[in-house]
Structures are given as C-alpha cells and as structure tokens.
C-alpha cells in the first residue's frame, strides 16, 4: 500500500495533537517556524542535519 507523504504527516500530526494535547500556539509556532526555515538560507543546513 502506498500512502502519500502529506497524508501520512497529516494523520501523524492529528494523532499527536489529539494524544499529547499541546497548546495550539505551540503547534502554530512550530508550523510557521518550520515553513520559514524551509524557505530560508538555512534550509540546506537543516536538510543535512535531518538526513
């Protein structure tokens, strides 16, 4: 079975929010921060660290 990455991330994220119950502001900060970091000059360095 092949599941698209975006769908798997959506399901894991939804389960994480439901089970861990983090504050919504923390979820928003992580999402916006991740998006901004991916669009910055730090993106290659972050990719190397996470690889």
VENVEN-V348604 format. One record per residue. N is the residue number from 0. RES is the residue in three letters. PSI is psi in radians with two decimals (none if undefined). OMEGA is omega in degrees with one decimal (999 if undefined). Layout:
BEGIN
N	RES	PSI	OMEGA
N	RES	PSI	OMEGA
END
This chain:
BEGIN
0	UNK	2.27	179.6
1	UNK	2.15	179.6
2	UNK	2.29	177.3
3	UNK	2.56	-178.2
4	UNK	-0.73	-178.1
5	UNK	-0.62	178.9
6	UNK	-0.73	178.2
7	UNK	-0.74	178.9
8	UNK	-0.66	178.2
9	UNK	-0.77	-179.8
10	UNK	-0.79	179.4
11	UNK	-0.72	178.2
12	UNK	-0.75	179.4
13	UNK	-0.76	177.9
14	UNK	-0.69	178.8
15	UNK	-0.73	178.8
16	UNK	-0.71	-179.1
17	UNK	-0.69	-174.7
18	UNK	-0.72	-175.5
19	UNK	-0.42	-179.8
20	UNK	0.96	175.2
21	UNK	2.78	175.8
22	UNK	2.54	-176.3
23	UNK	-0.52	179.6
24	UNK	-0.58	178.3
25	UNK	-0.71	176.6
26	UNK	-0.79	-179.9
27	UNK	-0.74	179.7
28	UNK	-0.74	179.4
29	UNK	-0.72	179.1
30	UNK	-0.83	-179.4
31	UNK	-0.73	178.5
32	UNK	-0.71	177.5
33	UNK	-0.69	178.4
34	UNK	-0.78	-179.6
35	UNK	-0.66	178.8
36	UNK	-0.61	-180.0
37	UNK	-0.45	-179.3
38	UNK	0.04	-174.9
39	UNK	-3.13	177.4
40	UNK	-0.20	178.6
41	UNK	-0.15	-175.7
42	UNK	-0.81	178.4
43	UNK	-0.65	178.6
44	UNK	-0.73	178.9
45	UNK	-0.66	178.5
46	UNK	-0.66	179.4
47	UNK	-0.67	-179.6
48	UNK	-0.71	-176.5
49	UNK	-0.16	-177.6
50	UNK	none	999
END
